[in-house]
Amino acid sequence: MKLGHTLATLAAGMLFGFGLAASTMIRPEVVLSFLRFQDFGLMLVMGGALVVTALAYALVPRLLRQPLLGGSFQKHAIHKGARMVAGAALFGVGWGLSGVCPGPAIAGLGAGNWMLLYALVGLALGALVQGLTDKAP
Amino acid sequence: MLGGPGPETTAVPAWQLLVGGFIAGFGARLGHGCTSGHGICGLGSLQWPSAVAVVTFMITAMITANLVLRLQS
């Protein structure tokens, strides 16, 4: 990876982590209280992030001929089908049990919440086992 | 805003973090995305399969979180 890419990735990750911490989304209790209909902060954070992201995806390719760091604008591929829906359903069960999704599991470590290492180990092992047991071509 | 300079912690039991993390990690790889991947990047780029994923994991997460609450009280 070139230096520019490395720095841009680092800056984007820092901004993402800062946002997750500032909006208290790194706290499993806050996420769980959303899922239990007690606090709708997560909806606002996700909605706000979505608006900014959607605007960026829609406008930036029109304002710039190509990305600042080279290459071309493209969307990441989304896979559809029953497997994807089954994966999403399982993801929700794990998220609802732990109150932790992958981003906050990493960002929360920066706030000194070492308990999140349990979640991070679980996430990594789950993804590993999925790959090892996947029979799809 | 950030809750002061002290370290964060959580009262969610370790087994819930570990087992929940495992299921979420398995599901995120199988489902090609998580809250950020489908919820922000997927919806943000107007890819509708992501909307199906978001609705699906929101529903199963809400059911799970409420079941756990009920079993614990």
Backbone of each chain as ProteinMPNN parsed JSONL, in Angstrom:
{"seq_chain_A": "MKLGHTLATLAAGMLFGFGLAASTMIRPEVVLSFLRFQDFGLMLVMGGALVVTALAYALVPRLLRQPLLGGSFQKHAIHKGARMVAGAALFGVGWGLSGVCPGPAIAGLGAGNWMLLYALVGLALGALVQGLTDKAP", "coords_chain_A": {"N_chain_A": [[0.842, -1.204, 0.0], [0.506, 2.207, -0.846], [1.959, 5.2, 0.612], [0.175, 7.38, 0.766], [-2.324, 6.097, 0.612], [-2.192, 4.588, 2.934], [-2.104, 6.565, 4.938], [-4.553, 7.838, 4.451], [-6.336, 5.767, 5.008], [-5.786, 5.357, 7.695], [-6.569, 7.848, 8.765], [-9.308, 7.835, 8.115], [-10.186, 5.636, 9.59], [-9.612, 6.53, 12.182], [-11.358, 8.698, 12.37], [-13.798, 7.394, 12.18], [-13.721, 5.758, 14.476], [-13.565, 7.772, 16.425], [-16.034, 8.997, 16.061], [-17.765, 6.87, 16.743], [-17.143, 6.615, 19.449], [-17.714, 9.199, 20.47], [-20.434, 9.292, 20.042], [-21.335, 7.493, 21.835], [-21.669, 4.905, 20.949], [-19.877, 2.918, 21.369], [-20.496, 1.713, 23.68], [-21.81, -1.212, 24.913], [-24.156, -1.33, 26.445], [-25.631, 0.893, 25.595], [-26.241, 0.244, 22.97], [-27.727, -2.087, 23.39], [-29.887, -1.001, 24.788], [-31.101, 0.401, 22.788], [-31.917, -1.716, 21.126], [-33.77, -2.761, 22.796], [-35.805, -0.994, 22.729], [-35.595, 1.28, 24.351], [-34.087, 3.512, 24.011], [-33.343, 5.709, 21.485], [-31.052, 6.561, 20.304], [-29.161, 5.209, 18.676], [-30.459, 4.97, 16.262], [-30.492, 7.607, 15.391], [-27.733, 8.117, 15.119], [-26.972, 6.219, 13.188], [-28.679, 6.969, 11.129], [-27.792, 9.599, 10.661], [-25.139, 9.102, 9.851], [-25.675, 7.681, 7.592], [-26.921, 9.543, 5.881], [-24.803, 11.349, 5.379], [-22.974, 9.599, 4.167], [-24.439, 8.697, 1.941], [-24.777, 11.096, 0.551], [-22.094, 11.671, -0.023], [-21.391, 9.455, -1.64], [-23.095, 9.981, -3.772], [-22.472, 12.571, -4.668], [-19.638, 13.078, -4.785], [-18.409, 11.532, -6.958], [-19.354, 13.071, -9.064], [-18.229, 15.508, -8.743], [-15.509, 15.153, -8.77], [-13.117, 14.007, -11.124], [-11.662, 11.706, -10.877], [-10.745, 9.533, -8.093], [-8.897, 11.115, -5.412], [-6.598, 9.763, -4.756], [-6.064, 8.242, -6.945], [-6.986, 5.594, -9.342], [-10.395, 4.437, -9.858], [-13.819, 5.5, -9.336], [-15.936, 3.261, -7.682], [-18.544, 0.959, -6.724], [-18.716, -1.141, -3.841], [-19.097, -4.673, -4.098], [-22.259, -6.122, -3.55], [-23.518, -9.021, -2.236], [-26.335, -10.941, -2.983], [-29.144, -12.952, -1.893], [-30.241, -16.1, -0.396], [-28.257, -17.036, 1.352], [-26.955, -14.72, 2.144], [-29.007, -13.413, 3.527], [-29.465, -15.255, 5.567], [-27.021, -15.059, 6.863], [-27.147, -12.399, 7.728], [-29.277, -12.599, 9.507], [-28.181, -14.295, 11.477], [-26.05, -12.677, 12.27], [-27.484, -10.632, 13.52], [-28.557, -12.0, 15.732], [-26.228, -12.531, 17.213], [-25.364, -9.923, 17.645], [-27.486, -8.884, 19.124], [-27.242, -10.42, 21.395], [-24.757, -9.717, 22.467], [-24.483, -6.948, 22.246], [-22.56, -5.772, 20.82], [-20.998, -4.76, 17.851], [-18.768, -5.262, 15.019], [-17.215, -2.813, 14.495], [-17.452, -1.026, 16.867], [-16.373, -2.906, 18.675], [-13.678, -2.864, 18.203], [-13.085, -0.097, 18.327], [-13.874, 0.505, 20.938], [-11.873, -0.561, 22.494], [-9.939, 1.35, 22.511], [-10.992, 3.082, 24.313], [-10.41, 1.921, 26.595], [-11.904, -0.254, 27.374], [-11.513, -3.24, 28.225], [-12.99, -5.545, 28.4], [-14.17, -5.872, 25.984], [-12.455, -7.357, 24.494], [-13.209, -9.994, 24.727], [-15.437, -10.034, 23.046], [-14.199, -9.369, 20.656], [-12.43, -11.505, 20.214], [-14.356, -13.492, 19.96], [-15.705, -12.598, 17.624], [-13.644, -12.805, 15.692], [-13.057, -15.566, 15.792], [-15.556, -16.601, 15.046], [-15.819, -15.671, 12.401], [-13.642, -16.976, 11.314], [-14.328, -19.719, 11.643], [-16.613, -19.751, 10.061], [-15.502, -19.433, 7.514], [-13.958, -21.763, 7.359], [-15.874, -23.764, 7.411], [-17.428, -23.304, 5.254], [-19.188, -24.417, 2.5], [-19.778, -23.497, 0.048], [-19.049, -22.734, -3.434]], "CA_chain_A": [[0.0, 0.0, 0.0], [1.268, 3.447, -0.897], [1.88, 6.014, 1.831], [-1.064, 8.164, 0.742], [-3.425, 5.194, 0.957], [-2.049, 4.218, 4.338], [-2.5, 7.711, 5.763], [-5.993, 8.065, 4.287], [-7.027, 4.697, 5.73], [-5.603, 5.648, 9.12], [-7.401, 9.008, 9.108], [-10.715, 7.431, 8.046], [-10.43, 4.763, 10.744], [-9.627, 7.361, 13.394], [-12.6, 9.479, 12.377], [-14.872, 6.436, 12.45], [-13.624, 5.404, 15.897], [-13.909, 8.957, 17.205], [-17.489, 9.149, 15.966], [-18.421, 5.818, 17.523], [-16.946, 6.918, 20.872], [-18.414, 10.435, 20.813], [-21.881, 9.05, 20.018], [-21.5, 6.433, 22.857], [-21.996, 3.614, 20.346], [-18.921, 1.889, 21.815], [-21.008, 1.109, 24.915], [-22.796, -2.266, 24.633], [-25.425, -1.012, 27.116], [-26.387, 1.858, 24.776], [-26.751, -0.508, 21.824], [-28.787, -2.984, 23.872], [-31.086, -0.245, 25.154], [-31.793, 0.666, 21.511], [-32.573, -2.951, 20.671], [-34.9, -3.013, 23.71], [-36.743, 0.128, 22.514], [-35.549, 2.213, 25.474], [-33.261, 4.676, 23.675], [-33.276, 5.647, 20.03], [-29.822, 7.219, 19.854], [-28.51, 4.474, 17.583], [-31.171, 5.307, 15.032], [-30.022, 8.933, 14.964], [-26.331, 8.011, 14.689], [-26.934, 5.48, 11.933], [-29.338, 7.808, 10.136], [-26.891, 10.703, 10.341], [-24.015, 8.567, 9.079], [-26.209, 7.257, 6.296], [-27.145, 10.732, 5.049], [-23.491, 11.841, 4.947], [-22.399, 8.624, 3.237], [-25.213, 8.705, 0.695], [-24.428, 12.332, -0.165], [-20.731, 11.534, -0.54], [-21.425, 8.509, -2.758], [-23.827, 10.557, -4.898], [-21.922, 13.833, -5.178], [-18.194, 13.128, -5.045], [-18.047, 11.126, -8.324], [-19.713, 14.113, -10.037], [-17.38, 16.677, -8.541], [-14.127, 14.805, -9.079], [-13.042, 13.107, -12.266], [-11.224, 10.417, -10.324], [-10.382, 9.675, -6.677], [-7.673, 11.886, -5.175], [-5.432, 8.884, -4.664], [-5.956, 7.434, -8.15], [-7.991, 4.563, -9.547], [-11.682, 4.941, -10.339], [-14.905, 5.332, -8.375], [-16.77, 2.076, -7.888], [-19.256, 0.489, -5.541], [-18.34, -2.481, -3.416], [-20.102, -5.635, -4.536], [-23.159, -6.654, -2.528], [-24.023, -10.336, -2.64], [-27.686, -11.144, -2.469], [-29.583, -14.338, -1.864], [-30.636, -16.689, 0.889], [-27.097, -17.127, 2.246], [-26.711, -13.393, 2.719], [-30.063, -13.141, 4.51], [-29.195, -16.118, 6.719], [-25.883, -14.46, 7.567], [-27.621, -11.194, 8.407], [-30.099, -13.031, 10.641], [-27.252, -14.756, 12.512], [-25.34, -11.503, 12.77], [-28.386, -9.94, 14.442], [-28.64, -12.763, 16.986], [-24.988, -12.274, 17.96], [-25.355, -8.502, 18.017], [-28.474, -8.712, 20.187], [-26.76, -11.104, 22.605], [-23.566, -9.069, 23.024], [-24.531, -5.49, 22.18], [-21.307, -5.318, 20.211], [-20.739, -5.108, 16.46], [-17.309, -5.246, 14.808], [-16.574, -1.501, 14.627], [-17.321, -0.658, 18.274], [-15.528, -3.853, 19.412], [-12.299, -2.379, 18.045], [-12.973, 1.283, 18.807], [-14.04, 0.529, 22.386], [-10.595, -0.882, 23.149], [-9.247, 2.621, 22.685], [-11.544, 3.745, 25.502], [-9.959, 1.148, 27.754], [-12.863, -1.289, 27.767], [-10.86, -4.509, 27.87], [-14.001, -6.61, 28.292], [-14.513, -6.038, 24.574], [-11.577, -8.365, 23.898], [-14.014, -11.225, 24.608], [-16.242, -9.907, 21.831], [-13.306, -9.348, 19.496], [-11.993, -12.891, 20.014], [-15.524, -14.2, 19.439], [-15.926, -12.179, 16.23], [-12.601, -13.367, 14.835], [-13.245, -17.02, 15.725], [-16.778, -16.852, 14.278], [-15.517, -15.465, 10.981], [-12.714, -18.046, 10.925], [-15.087, -20.967, 11.531], [-17.484, -19.631, 8.884], [-14.689, -19.698, 6.326], [-13.508, -23.159, 7.352], [-16.99, -24.694, 7.215], [-18.209, -22.881, 4.097], [-19.12, -25.404, 1.415], [-20.117, -22.856, -1.222], [-17.896, -22.618, -4.33]], "C_chain_A": [[0.875, 1.251, 0.0], [1.048, 4.274, 0.355], [0.569, 6.8, 1.902], [-2.265, 7.321, 1.145], [-3.389, 4.846, 2.436], [-2.534, 5.346, 5.237], [-3.998, 7.967, 5.669], [-6.792, 7.023, 5.061], [-6.963, 4.944, 7.234], [-6.527, 6.793, 9.558], [-8.878, 8.624, 9.115], [-11.075, 6.561, 9.243], [-10.507, 5.561, 12.031], [-10.921, 8.148, 13.505], [-13.798, 8.589, 12.728], [-14.892, 6.07, 13.942], [-14.004, 6.566, 16.798], [-15.431, 9.139, 17.219], [-18.231, 8.115, 16.794], [-18.302, 6.09, 19.017], [-17.762, 8.143, 21.276], [-19.925, 10.217, 20.868], [-22.281, 7.952, 21.008], [-21.855, 5.069, 22.267], [-20.995, 2.519, 20.73], [-19.391, 1.225, 23.116], [-22.074, 0.06, 24.597], [-24.158, -1.944, 25.256], [-26.291, -0.064, 26.275], [-27.023, 1.143, 23.576], [-27.908, -1.404, 22.258], [-30.047, -2.209, 24.24], [-31.838, 0.211, 23.898], [-32.578, -0.568, 21.075], [-33.759, -3.314, 21.561], [-35.887, -1.848, 23.708], [-36.752, 1.134, 23.667], [-34.85, 3.514, 25.116], [-33.018, 4.623, 22.177], [-32.056, 6.355, 19.441], [-29.183, 6.533, 18.66], [-29.152, 4.801, 16.241], [-30.682, 6.647, 14.471], [-28.594, 8.858, 14.422], [-26.249, 7.333, 13.328], [-27.571, 6.305, 10.817], [-28.445, 8.959, 9.693], [-25.733, 10.252, 9.479], [-24.468, 8.206, 7.669], [-26.399, 8.442, 5.352], [-25.806, 11.241, 4.493], [-22.887, 10.912, 3.893], [-23.118, 8.64, 1.897], [-24.89, 9.95, -0.132], [-23.04, 12.213, -0.792], [-20.703, 10.601, -1.751], [-22.066, 9.143, -3.994], [-23.087, 11.745, -5.515], [-20.455, 13.757, -5.584], [-17.821, 12.658, -6.453], [-18.426, 12.163, -9.386], [-18.785, 15.312, -9.936], [-15.929, 16.398, -8.911], [-14.106, 13.839, -10.259], [-12.587, 11.723, -11.815], [-10.821, 10.609, -8.869], [-9.028, 10.373, -6.516], [-6.436, 11.001, -5.191], [-5.328, 7.937, -5.861], [-7.008, 6.347, -8.217], [-9.283, 5.158, -10.068], [-12.734, 4.713, -9.26], [-15.671, 4.053, -8.689], [-17.436, 1.68, -6.586], [-18.718, -0.879, -5.141], [-19.471, -3.422, -3.796], [-20.949, -6.089, -3.357], [-23.687, -7.99, -3.045], [-25.442, -10.471, -2.122], [-28.024, -12.622, -2.479], [-29.813, -14.843, -0.46], [-29.467, -16.753, 1.875], [-26.832, -15.788, 2.923], [-27.744, -13.077, 3.791], [-29.854, -13.993, 5.765], [-28.039, -15.549, 7.544], [-26.307, -13.226, 8.342], [-28.441, -11.567, 9.642], [-29.203, -13.495, 11.793], [-26.493, -13.584, 13.125], [-26.191, -10.773, 13.807], [-28.501, -10.654, 15.779], [-27.397, -12.487, 17.84], [-24.908, -10.843, 18.465], [-26.312, -8.263, 19.186], [-28.05, -9.359, 21.495], [-25.642, -10.304, 23.279], [-23.681, -7.542, 23.1], [-23.314, -4.898, 21.492], [-21.295, -5.705, 18.741], [-19.263, -4.812, 16.167], [-16.632, -3.886, 14.996], [-16.379, -1.091, 16.081], [-16.456, -1.628, 19.086], [-14.079, -3.383, 19.355], [-12.142, -0.994, 18.654], [-13.04, 1.351, 20.335], [-12.765, 0.191, 23.144], [-9.805, 0.394, 23.407], [-9.758, 3.406, 23.88], [-11.236, 2.943, 26.758], [-10.925, 0.075, 28.215], [-12.341, -2.665, 27.357], [-11.821, -5.674, 27.799], [-14.332, -6.899, 26.828], [-13.587, -7.021, 23.865], [-12.309, -9.706, 23.764], [-14.809, -11.191, 23.303], [-15.365, -9.993, 20.58], [-12.791, -10.751, 19.176], [-13.144, -13.703, 19.425], [-15.766, -13.881, 17.976], [-14.917, -12.834, 15.288], [-12.768, -14.873, 14.678], [-14.475, -17.362, 14.884], [-16.525, -16.717, 12.789], [-14.585, -16.558, 10.463], [-13.47, -19.348, 10.678], [-16.018, -20.918, 10.325], [-16.712, -19.97, 7.616], [-14.293, -21.159, 6.216], [-14.634, -24.124, 7.028], [-17.804, -24.369, 5.978], [-18.054, -23.87, 2.951], [-19.427, -24.782, 0.06], [-18.875, -22.729, -2.096], [-17.226, -21.254, -4.203]], "O_chain_A": [[1.851, 1.344, 0.744], [0.07, 4.077, 1.075], [-0.065, 6.879, 2.954], [-3.116, 7.763, 1.917], [-4.422, 4.814, 3.105], [-3.283, 5.114, 6.186], [-4.645, 8.274, 6.67], [-7.798, 7.345, 5.693], [-7.947, 4.765, 7.951], [-7.183, 6.708, 10.596], [-9.622, 9.032, 10.007], [-12.139, 6.726, 9.84], [-11.364, 5.304, 12.877], [-11.509, 8.257, 14.581], [-14.689, 8.989, 13.477], [-15.944, 6.075, 14.58], [-14.68, 6.381, 17.81], [-16.028, 9.402, 18.263], [-19.21, 8.437, 17.468], [-19.239, 5.833, 19.773], [-18.43, 8.128, 22.31], [-20.62, 10.873, 21.643], [-23.435, 7.524, 21.023], [-22.291, 4.175, 22.992], [-21.224, 1.341, 20.457], [-18.758, 0.286, 23.597], [-23.131, 0.401, 24.068], [-25.197, -2.248, 24.668], [-27.515, -0.191, 26.242], [-28.172, 1.398, 23.217], [-28.938, -1.476, 21.586], [-31.157, -2.698, 24.03], [-33.056, 0.386, 23.928], [-33.749, -0.478, 20.704], [-34.642, -4.069, 21.155], [-36.719, -1.743, 24.61], [-37.774, 1.765, 23.939], [-34.993, 4.512, 25.823], [-32.545, 3.614, 21.654], [-32.023, 6.701, 18.26], [-28.715, 7.197, 17.735], [-28.473, 4.895, 15.218], [-30.488, 6.807, 13.266], [-28.281, 9.459, 13.394], [-25.552, 7.803, 12.428], [-27.065, 6.338, 9.696], [-28.348, 9.26, 8.504], [-25.375, 10.912, 8.503], [-23.744, 8.4, 6.693], [-26.076, 8.357, 4.167], [-25.686, 11.526, 3.302], [-22.362, 11.359, 2.873], [-22.483, 8.602, 0.843], [-24.748, 9.877, -1.352], [-22.832, 12.602, -1.941], [-20.074, 10.908, -2.763], [-21.645, 8.885, -5.121], [-23.075, 11.909, -6.735], [-20.067, 14.31, -6.613], [-16.999, 13.304, -7.103], [-17.881, 12.139, -10.49], [-18.578, 16.04, -10.907], [-15.203, 17.305, -9.318], [-14.966, 12.965, -10.378], [-13.068, 10.704, -12.309], [-10.577, 11.74, -8.447], [-8.14, 10.244, -7.358], [-5.357, 11.437, -5.59], [-4.597, 6.947, -5.81], [-7.814, 6.18, -7.302], [-9.286, 6.243, -10.649], [-12.576, 3.858, -8.388], [-16.013, 3.8, -9.845], [-16.967, 2.013, -5.498], [-18.316, -1.673, -5.99], [-20.641, -3.038, -3.817], [-20.421, -6.403, -2.29], [-24.231, -8.076, -4.146], [-25.724, -10.156, -0.966], [-27.274, -13.439, -3.012], [-29.615, -14.132, 0.525], [-29.648, -16.554, 3.076], [-26.526, -15.727, 4.114], [-27.405, -12.536, 4.843], [-30.041, -13.516, 6.884], [-28.081, -15.558, 8.775], [-25.881, -13.024, 9.479], [-28.321, -10.934, 10.691], [-29.435, -13.135, 12.947], [-26.318, -13.509, 14.342], [-25.685, -10.347, 14.845], [-28.54, -10.017, 16.831], [-27.504, -12.24, 19.041], [-24.442, -10.588, 19.575], [-25.99, -7.53, 20.121], [-28.441, -8.912, 22.573], [-25.582, -10.222, 24.506], [-23.034, -6.917, 23.941], [-23.062, -3.695, 21.562], [-21.555, -6.862, 18.41], [-18.585, -4.182, 16.978], [-15.565, -3.821, 15.607], [-15.249, -0.832, 16.494], [-15.863, -1.223, 20.086], [-13.343, -3.49, 20.337], [-11.198, -0.737, 19.401], [-12.346, 2.157, 20.954], [-12.589, 0.6, 24.292], [-9.088, 0.501, 24.402], [-9.068, 4.281, 24.405], [-11.734, 3.245, 27.842], [-10.79, -0.453, 29.319], [-12.677, -3.184, 26.292], [-11.501, -6.698, 27.195], [-14.72, -8.012, 26.472], [-13.891, -7.472, 22.76], [-12.07, -10.461, 22.821], [-14.854, -12.169, 22.557], [-15.74, -10.608, 19.581], [-12.721, -11.141, 18.011], [-12.945, -14.502, 18.51], [-16.006, -14.782, 17.173], [-15.279, -13.35, 14.23], [-12.64, -15.405, 13.576], [-14.443, -18.307, 14.097], [-16.967, -17.554, 12.002], [-14.714, -17.012, 9.326], [-13.288, -20.001, 9.65], [-16.198, -21.924, 9.64], [-17.202, -20.7, 6.754], [-14.288, -21.731, 5.126], [-14.398, -25.181, 6.442], [-18.768, -25.07, 5.671], [-16.945, -24.133, 2.485], [-19.346, -25.457, -0.966], [-17.764, -22.627, -1.576], [-16.238, -20.986, -4.887]]}, "seq_chain_B": "MLGGPGPETTAVPAWQLLVGGFIAGFGARLGHGCTSGHGICGLGSLQWPSAVAVVTFMITAMITANLVLRLQS", "coords_chain_B": {"N_chain_B": [[-19.659, 13.952, 27.138], [-17.718, 12.055, 26.152], [-17.634, 10.724, 28.467], [-15.73, 11.329, 30.383], [-12.274, 10.985, 31.593], [-11.775, 8.437, 32.563], [-11.434, 4.806, 32.188], [-13.6, 2.919, 30.009], [-16.125, 0.499, 30.771], [-18.029, -2.579, 30.823], [-21.151, -4.009, 31.815], [-22.132, -6.188, 30.625], [-22.141, -9.68, 30.588], [-19.152, -11.719, 30.296], [-19.436, -14.156, 28.868], [-21.591, -13.636, 27.211], [-20.546, -11.662, 25.57], [-18.519, -13.097, 24.309], [-19.799, -15.388, 23.123], [-21.854, -14.106, 21.718], [-20.285, -12.477, 20.107], [-18.997, -14.448, 18.588], [-21.16, -15.588, 17.118], [-21.993, -13.301, 15.758], [-19.697, -12.725, 14.279], [-19.489, -14.984, 12.627], [-21.923, -14.712, 11.24], [-21.588, -12.189, 10.044], [-19.567, -12.652, 8.172], [-20.701, -14.649, 6.556], [-22.941, -13.233, 5.719], [-21.853, -11.169, 4.351], [-21.4, -8.592, 5.5], [-21.86, -6.025, 8.045], [-23.277, -3.981, 10.639], [-22.129, -1.515, 9.908], [-21.17, -2.105, 7.323], [-23.416, -3.06, 5.731], [-25.424, -1.374, 6.738], [-24.529, 1.303, 6.629], [-22.558, 1.734, 4.49], [-23.642, 0.071, 2.435], [-26.444, 0.769, 2.288], [-25.997, 3.462, 1.93], [-24.881, 3.572, -0.596], [-27.045, 2.998, -2.036], [-27.788, 0.284, -2.446], [-29.976, -2.168, -2.698], [-30.143, -4.9, -1.733], [-28.796, -4.653, 0.66], [-30.608, -3.314, 2.264], [-32.44, -5.301, 2.794], [-30.798, -6.948, 4.319], [-30.264, -5.249, 6.518], [-32.832, -4.837, 7.651], [-33.373, -7.482, 8.317], [-31.266, -8.151, 10.209], [-31.775, -6.26, 12.174], [-34.296, -7.023, 13.123], [-33.818, -9.68, 14.121], [-31.9, -9.061, 16.032], [-33.293, -7.388, 17.809], [-35.252, -9.143, 18.753], [-33.587, -11.065, 20.002], [-32.214, -9.489, 21.965], [-34.328, -8.672, 23.591], [-35.347, -11.138, 24.447], [-33.181, -12.1, 25.947], [-33.15, -10.194, 27.984], [-35.578, -10.772, 29.21], [-35.196, -13.376, 30.107], [-33.259, -12.974, 31.968], [-34.43, -11.544, 33.997]], "CA_chain_B": [[-19.742, 13.348, 25.814], [-16.93, 10.827, 26.129], [-17.726, 10.096, 29.773], [-14.577, 11.611, 31.224], [-11.017, 10.349, 31.233], [-11.664, 7.069, 33.078], [-11.686, 3.771, 31.189], [-14.949, 2.397, 29.874], [-16.28, -0.928, 31.035], [-19.4, -2.981, 30.53], [-21.719, -4.999, 32.732], [-22.553, -7.355, 29.852], [-21.281, -10.794, 30.992], [-18.13, -12.136, 29.326], [-19.898, -15.24, 27.981], [-22.461, -13.038, 26.192], [-19.67, -10.981, 24.617], [-17.774, -14.112, 23.554], [-20.716, -16.18, 22.288], [-22.495, -13.164, 20.8], [-19.254, -12.106, 19.138], [-18.792, -15.583, 17.683], [-22.303, -15.688, 16.195], [-21.974, -12.112, 14.904], [-18.571, -12.86, 13.34], [-19.91, -16.002, 11.657], [-22.983, -14.138, 10.41], [-21.103, -11.061, 9.241], [-18.826, -13.171, 7.02], [-21.678, -15.32, 5.692], [-23.857, -12.234, 5.174], [-21.066, -10.145, 3.643], [-21.472, -7.223, 6.011], [-22.355, -5.832, 9.407], [-24.03, -2.735, 10.817], [-21.521, -0.464, 9.081], [-21.047, -2.53, 5.927], [-24.723, -3.008, 5.078], [-26.256, -0.275, 7.22], [-24.057, 2.632, 6.222], [-21.993, 1.735, 3.126], [-24.569, -0.562, 1.493], [-27.608, 1.65, 2.099], [-25.497, 4.753, 1.436], [-24.665, 3.491, -2.047], [-28.348, 2.627, -2.593], [-27.81, -1.114, -2.895], [-31.149, -2.632, -1.954], [-29.947, -6.105, -0.919], [-28.371, -4.243, 1.995], [-31.802, -2.965, 3.043], [-32.962, -6.589, 3.269], [-29.907, -7.383, 5.393], [-30.436, -4.379, 7.688], [-34.121, -5.164, 8.286], [-33.245, -8.82, 8.905], [-30.493, -8.216, 11.456], [-32.434, -5.447, 13.205], [-35.383, -7.821, 13.724], [-33.296, -10.774, 14.955], [-31.198, -8.47, 17.183], [-34.294, -6.918, 18.77], [-35.843, -10.336, 19.39], [-32.592, -11.656, 20.903], [-31.937, -8.61, 23.112], [-35.485, -8.692, 24.492], [-35.418, -12.475, 25.053], [-32.138, -12.155, 26.981], [-33.623, -9.364, 29.105], [-36.672, -11.461, 29.9], [-34.652, -14.567, 30.781], [-32.392, -12.563, 33.081], [-35.164, -10.897, 35.091]], "C_chain_B": [[-18.984, 12.014, 25.789], [-16.896, 10.167, 27.503], [-16.484, 10.286, 30.619], [-13.358, 10.788, 30.861], [-10.892, 8.892, 31.685], [-11.944, 6.041, 32.002], [-13.148, 3.335, 31.183], [-14.965, 0.959, 30.37], [-17.715, -1.297, 30.708], [-19.862, -4.026, 31.529], [-22.243, -6.222, 31.971], [-21.595, -8.506, 30.183], [-20.33, -11.24, 29.876], [-18.652, -13.201, 28.369], [-20.8, -14.678, 26.878], [-21.626, -12.328, 25.126], [-18.993, -12.006, 23.708], [-18.694, -14.875, 22.595], [-21.415, -15.279, 21.263], [-21.529, -12.729, 19.712], [-19.046, -13.202, 18.111], [-19.913, -15.66, 16.643], [-22.303, -14.488, 15.232], [-20.845, -12.19, 13.872], [-18.892, -13.851, 12.236], [-20.915, -15.395, 10.676], [-22.495, -13.013, 9.52], [-20.336, -11.556, 8.024], [-19.768, -13.847, 6.029], [-22.564, -14.292, 4.983], [-23.169, -11.086, 4.463], [-21.261, -8.732, 4.176], [-22.066, -7.16, 7.407], [-23.162, -4.542, 9.454], [-23.458, -1.621, 9.946], [-21.534, -0.855, 7.608], [-22.358, -2.445, 5.168], [-25.469, -1.723, 5.439], [-25.812, 1.084, 6.728], [-23.53, 2.625, 4.787], [-22.986, 1.175, 2.105], [-25.78, 0.314, 1.21], [-27.168, 2.979, 1.497], [-25.244, 4.744, -0.054], [-25.907, 2.936, -2.745], [-28.37, 1.22, -3.18], [-28.865, -1.842, -2.065], [-31.0, -3.965, -1.264], [-29.499, -5.763, 0.509], [-29.554, -3.864, 2.867], [-32.437, -4.237, 3.603], [-32.118, -7.074, 4.45], [-30.134, -6.564, 6.663], [-31.738, -4.708, 8.415], [-34.023, -6.519, 8.984], [-32.46, -8.787, 10.207], [-31.058, -7.32, 12.549], [-33.501, -6.281, 13.917], [-34.808, -8.915, 14.623], [-32.558, -10.22, 16.179], [-32.191, -7.996, 18.237], [-34.938, -8.091, 19.497], [-34.858, -10.904, 20.415], [-32.394, -10.799, 22.149], [-33.101, -8.628, 24.106], [-35.668, -10.046, 25.17], [-34.421, -12.573, 26.196], [-32.573, -11.369, 28.212], [-34.676, -10.095, 29.92], [-36.143, -12.672, 30.686], [-33.829, -14.184, 32.007], [-33.177, -11.98, 34.254], [-36.153, -11.865, 35.743]], "O_chain_B": [[-19.55, 10.976, 25.445], [-16.209, 9.163, 27.692], [-16.214, 9.469, 31.499], [-13.399, 9.984, 29.929], [-9.991, 8.185, 31.233], [-12.609, 6.343, 31.012], [-13.834, 3.376, 32.204], [-13.934, 0.287, 30.383], [-18.522, -0.436, 30.357], [-19.069, -4.825, 32.026], [-22.735, -7.173, 32.578], [-20.379, -8.346, 30.077], [-20.648, -11.155, 28.69], [-18.344, -13.158, 27.178], [-20.786, -15.171, 25.75], [-21.945, -12.378, 23.938], [-18.903, -11.812, 22.496], [-18.402, -14.992, 21.405], [-21.552, -15.641, 20.095], [-21.899, -12.623, 18.543], [-18.932, -12.934, 16.915], [-19.655, -15.781, 15.446], [-22.578, -14.641, 14.042], [-21.017, -11.772, 12.728], [-18.612, -13.605, 11.062], [-20.786, -15.537, 9.46], [-22.929, -12.887, 8.375], [-20.43, -10.957, 6.952], [-19.655, -13.651, 4.819], [-22.898, -14.45, 3.809], [-23.821, -10.14, 4.023], [-21.287, -7.776, 3.401], [-22.689, -8.109, 7.884], [-23.666, -4.074, 8.433], [-24.206, -0.871, 9.319], [-21.867, -0.042, 6.746], [-22.426, -1.841, 4.098], [-26.064, -1.07, 4.581], [-26.651, 1.938, 6.438], [-23.988, 3.409, 3.956], [-23.151, 1.746, 1.027], [-26.113, 0.577, 0.055], [-27.866, 3.554, 0.662], [-25.37, 5.775, -0.716], [-25.842, 2.47, -3.882], [-28.902, 0.995, -4.267], [-28.667, -2.098, -0.877], [-31.68, -4.18, -0.26], [-29.792, -6.501, 1.45], [-29.517, -4.067, 4.081], [-32.911, -4.256, 4.739], [-32.651, -7.55, 5.452], [-30.19, -7.121, 7.76], [-31.756, -4.841, 9.639], [-34.522, -6.691, 10.096], [-32.917, -9.33, 11.213], [-30.847, -7.587, 13.732], [-33.606, -6.257, 15.143], [-35.251, -9.072, 15.761], [-32.583, -10.835, 17.245], [-31.959, -8.182, 19.432], [-35.146, -8.041, 20.709], [-35.234, -11.191, 21.552], [-32.405, -11.317, 23.266], [-32.887, -8.603, 25.318], [-36.092, -10.112, 26.324], [-34.749, -13.06, 27.278], [-32.389, -11.818, 29.343], [-34.675, -10.051, 31.15], [-36.598, -12.946, 31.797], [-33.712, -14.956, 32.959], [-32.669, -11.921, 35.374], [-36.856, -11.491, 36.682]]}, "name": "protein", "num_of_chains": 2, "seq": "MKLGHTLATLAAGMLFGFGLAASTMIRPEVVLSFLRFQDFGLMLVMGGALVVTALAYALVPRLLRQPLLGGSFQKHAIHKGARMVAGAALFGVGWGLSGVCPGPAIAGLGAGNWMLLYALVGLALGALVQGLTDKAPMLGGPGPETTAVPAWQLLVGGFIAGFGARLGHGCTSGHGICGLGSLQWPSAVAVVTFMITAMITANLVLRLQS"}
